[in-house]
Amino acid sequence: MRVTGKLKAAAAALCCVALAGCVGSDLAPRKTSVTPAQRPEAVVPAALPAPNVAAQPSAASLALVDYYARVQHDRLARGLLRTDGGGPDTAFTDTMLARNFARIALEEEYVRGGGLQPSQGGSGAIKKWTKPIRMTTEFGPRVPRDQIAWDQAQVASYAARLSRVTGHPIQMVESGANFHVLFMSEDDKDRIAPRIRQIVPDVNPNALRVFNNLPRGIHCLVMAFSDTPGGYDYGTAIAVIRTEHPELLRRSCIHEEVAQGLGLGNDDPRARPTIFNDDDEFALLTTHDEMLLKILYDPRLRPGMTLSQASPVINQRATELAGGL
C-alpha cells in the first residue's frame, strides 16, 4: 500500500508523509495493502445500507474534490507524479533490480491478519496468484456518472497490460470476479465495509477498522486474501479507490493498488524508478516495475517460497531483464 502522494499507507500504520498540496503534516497514507490473512470462522455477510439517492455531492465530498485537486497540482508543480516510466536519470542495474524485488515482493509492510499494524520488517515469502484473475469494477451510487466510463476503460486497459507483462491470465468480467476494484465517493463510504463483507464474509475485522473513520490521507488501498488459511496464494483481492481524485491521481491509484494486489505488496524508499516508493515521484507503473512483475510471475517462483529459496531465480531473471541496462 502506499501513503500520501500516491497514497500509501503510512509509516507507522498510518504514517505522515507529506502529500502534494498538503497543508501541514496531517496527511497520512494514501494507499494500503494487506497480505493474505488467516480467515476466522465464517460469518453471515451484512446487508448493504440503502444507497443515498440525492443527486448532489455533499459538502464533505466537494471539499475532498478541492483538496485532492490541490494535492495533484502541488505534486506536478514539484516534478512529481511522472508518467514517463523512468529514463536516463533513473538508471538501475540488475543487482539493484534483484534487491528491489526482494524488498518490494518479499518484505512485509503490515502484520499478516493485523489490518494496518506495521510489520517489524524482515523477509517474508512470495505472494502471488496461481489461478486466473477475473477482474471487475464497481461504483458507489454517489459516484459521478460521467467518471464511470473513463475509470472502467483505465482498469480494463491496465488489466490487459498486466496480463501481457506477467503472462498470467487476467480478464475483465461482469460476474464471477475474484479481483474487485471498488470506486467509492465520500458519500458512499458507509457501503465499503459491508460490501467487503459480502465479497469475503469471513474477513478479519482488523482489516475493516480503517473504514470506520477513513482519513483523507488514505487515497486508496487494496486487500488480498489467500484461499487457504495462512497461505500465500491469492484467491481474492479488493481495491478501494476514492472518486474525488482528479484523473491522474485516480489512475495512479489504479496502477499501484492493482499491481500490489498481484503480489508486489511493500513500498521501499530506496527503490527507483518505481511506484512502490512513498515519494510519489512516479504516478504510473514504470519499466522497472514491469520487470518486478515479470520476475514475480516466473513460474519457477511459487507462493510461500522464502528469499533464500527464490534468490537463484530472482538473480537470474534480473540479469536477463536488466543486465544490459
Secondary structure by P-SEA (a helix, b strand, c coil): ccccccccccccccccccccccccccccccbbbbccccccccccccccccccccccccaaaaaaaaaaaaaaaaaaaacccccccccccccccaaaaaaaaaaacccccccccccccccccccccbbbbccbbbbbccccccccccaaaaaaaaaaaaaaaaaaaaccbbbbbcccccbbbbbbccccccaaaaaaaaacccccccccccccccccccccbbbbbbcccccccccbbbbbbbccccaaaaaaaaaaaaaaaaccccccccccccccccccccccccaaaaaaaaaaaccccccccccccaaaaaaaaaaaacccc
